[in-house]
Amino acid sequence: MIGDGADGVSAFYRHIRHRLGPGLCLALLTILAAACGVTATPEPGVTVAAATLAASPQAPTSTPIAPPPPTAAPTELPADTPTPSPTPSPTATPTPTPLPAANLVAFETTREGKGEIYVLDAATGQMTNLSVHPAEDAAPAWSPDGSSIAFASQRDGNWEIYALRLGDGSLVRLTEHPAFDSAPAWSPDGTQIAFESYRDGNLEIYVMDAAGGEPRRLTDDPAGDFGPTWSPDGETIAFTSWRDGNKEIYVVAAAGGEARNLTQHPADDESPAWGPATAEGAPLAFVSWRDVDPLTGNRNAEIYVLAPGSAEAVRMTDNPWPDLDPAWDAEGRLTWTAYDPGMPFETYDPHRPGGYHLYRAGEDGPERLADSAPDRTDDRRPAPAPALVASRLPGHEAPPAGEVSPVITLEAGSLARVLPVPGVLTSYDQVEVLASELVSPSLLAWQSDVLEASGWDLLHGTLGTWRPIDSVRRRDMYAYDYGYLSWHKTGRALDLALEYKVDGADQMLVVREDLGPSVYWRMYLRTARQDGSQGAPLTDNPWLFWWHIVPAAEPEAYDAGGKRLPIPAGYYVDVTRIARRHGWERIASYAIEGDYHWLVDSNGTEYWHYERTDGLPWWEAMLQIYPLDTLLQHAAWEVCLEKAQNEDMIRSKGVPTPAP
C-alpha cells in the first residue's frame, strides 16, 4: 500500500523500511523538506514507555437479536442521576514498563454490533473494550498525558462528548446540548478540546475547556466544517470543509480568525491529521479522492502528506482499495485504516463483503494490526497512544468478534422452511414476504433497528424476497439470464423499496461508494425526529442517478451514471450499516459491458438489493431449502447452460461441474 510511483516516494519508502531517525515522521520530513530546499534537522530520539493493559472480566456474549446490557459498566452514568459537574479526579501514577506506548491504539469498531471504543495492544494482540455500552460510541481521542480518552456517544439519547479517566474508570460528560457533538481533539497542552457540532443547524468547529463548560464557536460558514485536529504547537486547527463546493482541508488559528484552504483540489480531501513537530514544522496527513481509475471511472481514497511549508502533497499509499483515517503514533509512524475485500465471490460481484482494518507503517511496508478481526468487521478512526498512558485501562477484555444476529444451523439431513415474515411486507400488494427460516430472525432484527434508529418502518414495504426455483427472466432482455441463479431463490435476499416517501417527500437517499473495480451504494434515511435524538449529520454527497438527468443539459453527468449532489442538512441513519450488523450485505452494481451495465440499465444499479449469504455459495444455500433431486432438476450444470448462463457464472455459484 505504500507507493513509490511519484517523485520522492521511492526514497521515502526506503526510509520507512529502515525507519531512519526516530521514525517515519522524521524520515518524511527529511525527504520532503529536502525537496522543498530545506534541510530538516532530526530531533533526538524520544524515550517512550507505557503500562500493559490490565486483564479484566470478559464481556457478556451477544444474543441473537441485540447486544445485551453489560454486566459491569464502569463507564456508564446512571440514567436517573443528573450529569455531574466535571471535577478533577485523583491522578493515577503511571507505572512505565518496557512496552512502547506506540503499540497501544484506541479505535472505534463494530465487532460487537454497534460502535464501541477498543484499545489494542499491537504487540500482544490483546484488546480491551473501554466504552462497554449498548449505545453507539465513536471517535476516540487520547489526552496528551495519556490519562484520559475522549469520545462521542449516544448513551444519553443524543450524541455528546465524554471523557473516560483511565486511572479510576470514571466517566465525565463534557457537552450538554441536544444537537450532535462528536470528533473530539485535545490541544497539545491538554487544556482544551476542539470538536464538531451541529448546534447551529450545520456542522461547525467548536472549542471548549478540557473539563467541559460553554464552548466557543471557531468556524462560521453555511457549509459543513468538521473533523478538527490541532497542530503540535497548539496555534492552529485543521479541519475538513465543503465551503468551496467539495471537501477541502482548511486551517484556522486556534484563537479564531479567517480560515484558509490548504489543499485547493477539485477532488475531495478530508480527515487531516498533524504529525509530530520538528524545527521546520509538522507534516499534515490527509485523505484524498483525487486518484481515478481511467478504465472504470471509479475514484479511490489514498493518504497524502503535506510537508511543512510545502503546497505540494505527496501520495503515501498505493492501494486499489480505500485508505482512510490517517493518524500518527508516538514514534512518528503513520497509522490508518484500509479496506480489505472479502473472499472471491461471483462473476458480477467479484468479492464477498470485506471491512476496514487497522494498518501501520512498518519496516517492510504496511503492517495489519488486530488480524483477528473478521472481514466484515469495520475498525475505524485509529488513535495511537501518547508517550505514556495510565497504568490501568478500565473496561472489559474484548470478546471474540461475532454476529449480533448469528448464523442459525440446520440439523443434519433436515431442510429449512421458507415462511412468511410477519411485518415485512411487499409494497405492491401488502403481502408478507417469504424468507428462509434461517435468516428471518435477522431480517426482523434489522427491521426493528431501522425503525428505532430512524423512526420509519422501512422494511414494512419492500419489493420482495423469495422467488420460485423455476422463475426466469425474459430471454430477449439480455444475453444471459442474470436472475436464474438469483439469491432470491435461496430465501436469503431482500429488495428494499426504491424510495420512502412521507407526505410526498422522499426520505431516502443513496451515496455512491467505489470499492476497487466495483460500485456500491450506501442507503440513508432522513430521521423522523430532527432534534438530534436520532441519526447524525451527513458528511458525504448523495448521488443523483442518470435517469434523473437530461442528457442534452448535462452530457458528462449522464454518461458517468449520475452526479454527486450537495450534502443536505439534517440528521440521517445509515440503513446499510444497520443491515450489516445483522448479516445483510449490499451487492455491487452490474457492470457487464455490452449486456447488463448500470450506466445504461437502471435495473443493474441494485442499490435496493441485500443478501445474507453467511459465507455460503449459492448452490449450498439452495440445498438448505431443496432436496438434491429437485435442485438437479432445475439447476444442474446442463440445465443452467440451457437457461442462458455462461460457464464462469455457473461455476461462481458453486454448481457442481460435470464429470470429465
C-alpha positions in Angstrom: 0.0 0.0 0.0 3.0 2.3 0.3 3.5 3.7 -3.2 6.7 4.6 -5.0 5.4 5.9 -8.2 5.8 9.7 -7.6 9.0 11.6 -7.4 10.5 11.2 -3.9 8.2 8.4 -2.9 10.7 5.6 -3.6 13.2 7.3 -1.4 10.5 7.8 1.2 9.5 4.2 1.1 13.1 3.1 1.6 13.3 5.3 4.7 10.1 3.8 6.0 11.6 0.3 5.7 14.6 1.2 7.7 13.0 3.9 10.0 15.8 6.3 10.0 15.9 8.7 12.9 13.2 8.3 15.5 10.6 7.0 12.9 8.6 7.6 9.8 7.8 11.2 10.6 11.4 12.4 10.6 12.1 10.3 7.5 9.2 12.0 5.8 10.4 15.5 6.8 13.9 14.8 5.7 12.9 13.7 2.3 10.1 16.3 1.7 11.9 19.2 3.3 14.9 18.4 1.0 12.5 18.5 -1.9 11.5 22.0 -0.8 15.0 23.1 -0.4 15.0 22.9 3.4 17.4 20.9 5.5 15.5 19.0 8.2 17.3 18.6 11.5 16.5 15.3 13.2 15.3 15.7 16.8 16.8 13.5 19.5 15.0 10.2 19.9 12.1 10.1 22.2 12.0 7.6 25.1 8.6 6.1 25.4 7.1 3.8 28.0 3.7 2.6 28.9 1.9 0.1 31.1 0.4 -3.2 30.0 -3.4 -3.5 29.6 -4.8 -4.9 32.7 -6.8 -8.1 32.3 -10.4 -7.8 33.3 -13.5 -9.9 33.2 -14.7 -10.9 29.8 -17.7 -9.0 28.4 -21.0 -10.9 28.1 -21.7 -12.7 24.8 -24.2 -11.3 22.4 -27.8 -12.6 21.8 -29.4 -13.5 18.5 -31.2 -10.1 18.3 -29.3 -7.4 20.1 -26.2 -7.0 22.3 -27.1 -7.5 26.0 -26.5 -4.8 28.6 -23.1 -5.1 30.1 -22.8 -6.9 33.4 -20.3 -4.3 34.6 -20.1 -0.9 33.1 -17.6 1.4 34.9 -18.1 4.0 32.2 -21.9 4.3 32.4 -23.6 7.2 34.1 -26.9 6.2 35.9 -29.8 7.3 33.8 -31.7 8.8 36.7 -28.8 10.8 38.0 -28.1 14.3 36.8 -24.9 14.8 34.9 -22.2 15.7 37.4 -20.2 18.8 37.0 -16.8 17.9 35.7 -14.4 17.9 38.6 -10.8 16.8 38.8 -10.2 13.1 39.7 -7.3 11.7 41.5 -4.5 11.1 39.0 -3.2 7.6 38.9 0.6 7.4 38.7 1.5 5.5 35.6 4.0 2.7 36.0 6.2 2.6 33.0 7.2 -0.8 31.5 9.2 -1.8 28.5 6.1 -1.9 26.3 6.3 1.1 23.9 3.2 3.3 24.0 3.1 3.3 20.2 1.8 -0.3 20.5 -1.4 1.0 22.1 -4.1 2.1 19.6 -7.6 3.2 20.5 -10.2 2.8 17.7 -13.9 2.5 17.1 -15.2 -0.9 16.0 -18.4 -2.7 15.1 -17.1 -6.0 16.5 -20.0 -6.3 18.9 -22.7 -4.9 16.6 -22.9 -1.2 17.4 -19.9 1.1 17.7 -17.6 0.6 20.7 -14.3 2.1 21.7 -11.5 -0.5 21.9 -7.8 -0.3 22.8 -5.5 -2.7 21.1 -2.0 -3.7 22.3 -0.4 -4.3 18.9 2.5 -6.2 20.4 0.3 -8.9 22.0 -3.0 -8.6 20.1 -4.9 -8.1 23.4 -7.9 -5.9 23.0 -10.0 -4.1 25.7 -13.5 -2.6 25.3 -13.3 0.7 27.0 -16.8 2.0 26.3 -18.9 -1.1 27.2 -22.3 0.2 26.4 -25.2 -0.9 24.1 -25.4 2.6 22.6 -23.2 3.8 19.7 -19.7 5.1 20.7 -17.3 6.6 18.3 -14.3 8.9 17.6 -11.8 8.2 20.4 -9.0 10.7 21.2 -6.2 10.4 23.8 -5.4 13.3 26.1 -1.7 14.3 25.6 -0.7 12.9 29.0 -2.4 9.6 28.4 -4.7 9.9 31.4 -8.0 10.1 29.5 -9.7 9.2 26.3 -12.4 11.5 25.0 -15.1 10.0 22.7 -18.6 10.6 21.3 -21.6 8.6 22.5 -25.3 8.3 22.1 -25.7 6.8 25.6 -27.8 9.7 26.9 -30.2 9.7 23.9 -28.2 12.1 21.6 -24.5 12.4 20.5 -22.4 14.0 23.3 -18.7 14.1 24.1 -17.4 12.2 27.2 -14.0 11.8 28.8 -13.1 8.4 30.3 -10.4 8.8 33.0 -8.2 5.8 32.7 -6.8 5.9 36.3 -10.1 5.2 38.0 -12.5 4.4 35.2 -14.8 7.4 35.9 -16.7 9.0 33.0 -17.4 12.7 32.7 -19.9 14.2 30.2 -18.3 17.2 28.7 -21.0 18.6 26.4 -24.7 19.3 27.2 -26.7 20.1 24.1 -29.4 18.3 22.2 -27.6 18.7 18.9 -24.9 16.4 17.5 -21.5 16.8 19.1 -18.6 14.5 18.0 -14.9 14.1 16.9 -13.1 15.5 20.0 -9.5 16.5 19.6 -7.3 17.5 22.5 -5.0 20.5 22.4 -1.3 19.6 22.8 -1.2 21.1 26.3 -4.3 19.1 27.3 -6.3 22.2 28.4 -8.8 22.4 25.5 -10.8 20.1 23.3 -11.9 21.0 19.8 -15.0 19.2 18.3 -17.6 19.2 15.6 -21.1 20.3 16.4 -24.5 20.6 14.7 -25.9 23.0 17.3 -26.2 25.9 14.8 -28.0 23.9 12.2 -24.9 22.8 10.3 -21.5 21.3 11.2 -19.1 23.8 12.8 -15.9 23.6 14.8 -16.1 24.5 18.5 -13.5 24.6 21.2 -14.1 24.1 25.0 -12.1 23.6 28.1 -10.9 20.1 28.7 -13.1 20.0 31.8 -16.2 20.9 29.8 -18.2 24.2 30.1 -19.6 26.6 27.5 -17.8 26.1 24.1 -16.5 28.7 21.8 -17.5 28.6 18.1 -14.4 28.7 16.0 -15.8 28.5 12.4 -18.9 30.2 10.9 -19.9 29.1 7.4 -23.1 27.9 5.9 -21.3 24.8 4.6 -20.1 22.0 6.9 -16.9 22.2 8.9 -15.9 19.0 10.7 -13.1 16.7 11.9 -10.7 19.1 13.8 -7.1 18.4 14.5 -4.5 20.5 16.4 -1.1 21.5 15.2 1.7 20.3 17.6 2.3 23.9 18.8 -1.4 24.4 19.6 -1.6 27.5 17.5 -3.6 26.1 14.5 -6.6 23.8 13.9 -7.0 21.9 10.6 -10.4 20.6 9.6 -12.5 19.4 6.6 -14.9 21.8 4.9 -17.1 21.8 1.8 -17.5 25.6 1.7 -15.9 25.6 -1.8 -18.3 23.0 -3.2 -16.2 20.0 -2.5 -14.3 18.8 0.6 -11.0 20.5 1.3 -8.5 20.8 4.1 -8.7 24.2 5.9 -6.7 25.7 8.7 -7.7 28.4 11.2 -5.9 30.0 14.1 -7.0 28.2 17.4 -7.7 31.7 18.8 -10.1 32.4 15.9 -9.8 34.2 12.6 -10.1 33.6 8.8 -9.9 30.0 7.6 -7.5 29.2 4.8 -7.8 26.4 2.1 -4.7 24.3 2.2 -5.4 21.7 -0.5 -7.3 23.5 -3.2 -8.0 20.5 -5.4 -11.2 19.7 -7.4 -11.3 16.2 -5.8 -12.4 15.6 -2.2 -9.8 16.0 0.5 -10.7 15.2 4.1 -9.6 13.8 7.5 -6.5 15.9 8.3 -4.0 14.6 10.9 -0.9 16.6 12.1 2.2 14.6 12.8 4.9 15.4 15.4 6.7 18.7 15.2 10.3 19.3 14.0 12.3 22.5 13.7 10.6 23.2 10.3 7.1 22.5 11.5 4.9 19.4 11.3 3.6 17.3 8.4 -0.1 17.1 7.7 -1.6 13.8 6.5 -5.0 13.7 4.9 -7.2 11.5 2.8 -7.7 12.4 -0.9 -10.1 11.0 -3.5 -8.1 12.5 -6.4 -7.0 9.2 -7.9 -9.4 7.9 -10.5 -9.2 4.6 -12.4 -9.1 5.6 -16.1 -10.9 2.3 -17.1 -13.8 2.3 -14.7 -14.0 5.9 -13.7 -14.0 4.8 -10.1 -12.3 7.1 -7.6 -10.1 5.8 -4.8 -9.0 7.2 -1.4 -5.3 7.4 -0.7 -3.3 9.1 2.0 -1.3 12.2 1.1 1.1 14.3 3.2 1.9 18.0 3.1 5.4 18.7 4.3 5.9 21.9 6.4 5.8 24.9 4.1 5.0 22.9 1.0 1.9 23.3 -1.1 2.6 20.0 -3.0 1.0 16.9 -1.4 2.9 13.6 -1.7 1.0 10.4 -2.1 1.9 8.0 0.7 -0.3 4.9 -0.1 -0.9 3.0 -3.3 -3.7 0.6 -2.8 -6.6 -0.4 -5.1 -8.9 -0.2 -2.1 -9.6 2.9 0.0 -7.1 4.1 2.7 -8.8 6.3 5.3 -8.4 7.8 8.8 -4.7 8.8 9.0 -3.1 9.3 12.4 0.5 9.4 13.8 1.8 7.3 16.7 4.3 8.3 19.4 7.2 7.2 17.3 6.1 9.2 14.2 4.7 6.3 12.2 1.6 6.7 10.1 -1.4 4.6 11.2 -4.6 4.4 9.1 -7.5 2.1 8.1 -7.6 0.3 4.8 -10.4 -1.6 3.2 -9.7 -5.3 2.7 -12.0 -7.1 0.3 -13.6 -10.4 1.2 -13.0 -13.8 -0.5 -13.7 -14.2 -4.2 -17.5 -14.5 -4.8 -19.3 -14.3 -8.1 -18.7 -13.0 -11.6 -20.8 -9.9 -11.3 -19.8 -9.3 -7.6 -16.1 -10.3 -7.5 -15.6 -10.2 -3.8 -17.6 -11.1 -0.7 -18.1 -8.2 1.7 -14.9 -7.0 3.3 -14.1 -4.5 6.0 -11.9 -1.7 7.2 -8.9 -2.8 9.3 -6.0 -1.0 11.1 -2.7 -0.6 9.4 0.6 0.9 10.5 3.8 1.7 8.5 6.4 -0.9 9.3 10.0 -1.8 8.4 8.9 -4.0 5.5 5.8 -2.0 4.5 2.3 -1.8 5.9 1.5 -4.0 8.9 -2.1 -5.0 9.5 -2.9 -4.8 13.2 -5.5 -6.9 15.0 -5.6 -9.7 12.5 -8.3 -11.5 14.5 -10.9 -9.1 13.0 -13.3 -10.8 10.6 -13.6 -9.5 7.1 -17.0 -7.9 7.7 -15.9 -6.0 10.8 -15.1 -2.3 10.4 -12.3 -0.9 12.6 -12.1 2.9 12.1 -10.5 6.1 13.4 -7.3 4.8 15.0 -6.0 7.0 17.8 -2.4 5.9 18.8 -1.5 6.4 22.4 0.8 9.2 23.5 4.2 8.5 25.0 2.8 7.4 28.4 -0.5 6.1 29.5 -2.2 5.4 32.8 -1.2 2.2 34.5 -4.6 0.6 34.1 -7.2 0.7 31.3 -10.7 0.1 32.7 -13.2 -1.8 30.7 -13.7 -5.4 29.6 -11.5 -7.8 27.8 -13.0 -7.8 24.3 -14.9 -10.9 23.4 -14.3 -12.6 20.0 -16.0 -10.7 17.2 -19.3 -12.3 16.2 -22.7 -11.6 14.7 -25.4 -9.8 16.6 -27.7 -12.0 14.6 -25.7 -15.2 14.5 -25.9 -18.0 11.9 -28.6 -20.5 12.5 -27.6 -24.0 11.6 -29.6 -27.0 10.4 -29.7 -30.4 11.9 -28.1 -33.0 9.6 -30.5 -34.2 6.9 -33.2 -31.6 7.5 -34.4 -28.8 5.2 -35.2 -25.2 6.2 -38.6 -23.9 5.5 -39.4 -20.8 3.5 -42.0 -19.0 5.6 -43.9 -15.7 5.7 -42.0 -13.0 7.7 -44.6 -11.1 9.9 -44.5 -7.4 9.5 -42.1 -7.4 6.5 -44.4 -6.8 3.5 -44.3 -6.3 -0.2 -45.2 -2.7 -1.1 -47.2 -3.5 -4.2 -49.8 -5.9 -2.6 -49.0 -5.7 1.2 -48.4 -9.4 1.5 -45.9 -10.8 3.9 -42.6 -11.6 2.2 -41.2 -15.2 2.3 -37.8 -16.0 3.6 -35.7 -18.9 4.8 -36.4 -19.5 8.5 -32.6 -19.5 8.9 -32.4 -15.7 8.2 -35.9 -14.4 9.0 -35.0 -13.6 12.7 -32.1 -11.4 11.5 -34.5 -9.7 9.0 -36.9 -8.8 11.8 -34.0 -7.5 13.9 -32.8 -5.4 11.0 -36.4 -4.0 10.6 -36.6 -3.2 14.3 -33.3 -1.5 14.5 -34.1 0.7 11.5 -37.4 1.7 13.0 -35.8 2.5 16.3 -32.9 4.5 14.8 -34.9 6.4 12.1 -38.5 6.5 13.3 -39.6 4.9 9.9 -40.6 1.3 9.3 -38.6 1.0 6.0 -39.0 -2.8 5.8 -42.8 -2.7 6.2 -43.0 -2.1 2.4 -40.4 -3.9 0.2 -40.0 -5.3 -3.3 -40.0 -8.8 -2.0 -37.7 -11.7 -1.1 -38.2 -15.3 -2.3 -38.7 -16.4 -5.9 -39.6 -19.9 -7.1 -36.8 -22.2 -8.3 -38.1 -22.2 -11.9 -38.6 -18.5 -12.3 -36.9 -17.0 -15.4 -36.4 -13.6 -16.9 -37.4 -12.6 -20.4 -34.9 -14.1 -22.7 -34.9 -11.1 -25.1 -33.7 -8.7 -22.4 -30.1 -9.8 -22.1 -27.6 -12.2 -23.5 -27.8 -14.1 -20.2 -30.5 -14.6 -17.6 -28.8 -13.0 -14.7 -31.7 -13.8 -12.4 -31.9 -17.5 -12.9 -29.3 -18.3 -10.3 -30.5 -15.4 -8.1 -30.1 -15.4 -4.3 -33.8 -14.6 -4.1 -34.4 -18.3 -4.8 -32.5 -19.2 -1.7 -34.8 -17.2 0.6 -31.8 -15.1 1.6 -32.2 -11.9 -0.4 -34.4 -8.8 0.0 -35.1 -5.9 -2.3 -35.9 -2.8 -0.3 -38.3 -0.2 -1.7 -36.8 2.2 -4.3 -37.9 5.2 -2.3 -39.5 6.1 1.0 -41.9 9.0 0.8 -43.6 10.7 3.7 -46.2 13.4 2.8 -44.8 13.3 -0.7 -41.2 13.9 0.3 -38.6 11.1 -0.2 -36.8 10.4 3.0 -34.3 8.0 1.3 -31.0 8.9 -0.4 -28.0 6.9 -1.5 -24.3 7.6 -1.5 -22.0 6.1 -4.2 -19.1 4.1 -2.8 -16.3 2.9 -5.1 -14.5 -0.1 -3.8 -11.8 -1.2 -6.2 -13.4 -2.0 -9.6 -16.9 -2.2 -8.3 -19.6 0.4 -7.4 -21.7 0.0 -4.3 -24.4 2.1 -2.7 -25.0 3.1 0.9 -28.6 3.9 1.8 -29.7 6.5 4.3 -33.0 7.6 5.7 -33.7 11.1 7.0 -34.9 10.6 10.5 -38.4 11.3 11.7 -37.1 13.4 14.6 -34.7 16.2 13.6 -33.8 17.3 17.1 -30.6 15.3 17.5 -32.1 12.3 19.2 -31.9 10.2 16.0 -29.2 9.8 13.4 -26.2 12.1 12.6 -25.4 14.7 10.0 -24.2 13.6 6.6 -20.6 14.3 5.5 -20.9 12.5 2.1 -22.6 13.6 -1.1 -25.8 11.9 -2.2 -26.0 10.5 -5.7 -28.4 11.6 -8.4 -28.8 8.8 -10.9 -28.5 9.2 -14.6 -32.2 8.6 -15.3 -33.0 11.9 -13.5 -30.6 13.8 -15.7 -31.4 15.4 -19.1 -28.6 14.2 -21.4 -28.5 17.3 -23.5 -28.2 19.5 -20.5 -25.5 17.5 -18.6 -24.0 15.0 -21.0 -20.9 14.3 -18.8 -23.0 13.5 -15.7 -25.4 11.4 -17.8 -22.6 9.3 -19.2 -21.0 8.9 -15.8 -24.1 7.3 -14.4 -25.1 10.5 -12.5 -23.5 13.1 -10.3 -22.9 13.9 -6.6 -25.3 16.4 -5.1 -24.6 18.9 -2.4 -24.7 17.5 1.1 -28.1 18.1 2.6 -28.9 19.5 6.0 -30.5 17.3 8.7 -30.0 14.0 10.5 -29.8 10.7 8.7 -29.5 7.0 9.6 -27.2 4.6 7.8 -29.5 1.7 6.7 -26.6 -0.2 5.1 -24.6 -0.2 8.4 -27.6 -1.5 10.3 -28.2 -4.2 7.7 -24.6 -5.3 8.1 -25.0 -5.5 11.9 -27.5 -8.3 11.2 -25.6 -10.1 8.5 -27.3 -8.5 5.5 -25.0 -7.1 2.8 -25.4 -5.0 -0.3 -24.1 -6.1 -3.6 -22.1 -4.4 -6.4 -23.9 -2.8 -9.3 -23.8 -4.9 -12.5 -21.1 -3.7 -14.9 -21.1 -6.2 -17.7 -20.0 -4.4 -20.9 -22.3 -4.8 -23.8 -25.1 -6.6 -21.9 -26.0 -5.6 -18.4 -24.5 -2.4 -17.1 -25.8 0.1 -14.5 -24.6 3.0 -16.6 -27.3 2.2 -19.2 -29.8 0.0 -17.4 -31.3 1.1 -14.1 -32.0 -2.5 -13.1 -28.3 -3.1 -12.9 -27.9 -0.5 -10.2 -29.1 -2.8 -7.4 -28.9 -0.2 -4.7 -32.0 -1.7 -3.2 -30.7 -5.3 -3.0 -29.4 -7.0 0.1 -28.3 -10.6 0.8 -27.5 -12.7 3.8 -25.2 -15.5 2.5 -23.4 -16.5 5.7 -20.4 -17.3 3.5 -22.2 -20.0 1.5 -22.1 -20.4 -2.2 -25.4 -20.2 -3.9 -25.6 -24.0 -4.5 -25.1 -24.8 -0.8 -27.7 -22.2 0.2 -30.2 -23.8 -2.2 -29.5 -27.2 -0.7 -30.7 -25.9 2.6 -34.3 -25.5 1.3 -34.4 -28.0 -1.6 -33.6 -31.7 -1.8 -30.8 -32.6 -4.2 -33.0 -34.2 -6.8 -35.1 -31.1 -7.1 -32.1 -28.8 -7.3 -30.5 -31.0 -10.0 -33.7 -31.0 -12.0 -33.8 -27.2 -12.2 -30.1 -26.1 -11.7 -27.7 -28.8 -12.8 -24.9 -27.7 -15.0 -26.5 -28.6 -18.3 -29.8 -27.1 -17.2 -28.1 -23.8 -16.3 -26.4 -23.7 -19.8 -29.8 -24.1 -21.4 -31.2 -21.3 -19.3 -28.7 -18.8 -20.8 -25.9 -19.0 -18.2 -22.2 -18.8 -19.0 -19.8 -21.2 -17.5 -17.9 -18.7 -15.3 -21.2 -17.6 -13.8 -22.4 -21.1 -13.2 -19.0 -22.1 -11.6 -19.0 -19.0 -9.3 -22.4 -20.1 -8.0 -20.9 -23.4 -6.8 -22.9 -25.5 -9.2 -21.1 -28.9 -9.5 -19.2 -29.2 -12.7 -19.9 -32.2 -15.0 -17.6 -35.2 -14.7 -14.8 -35.3 -17.3 
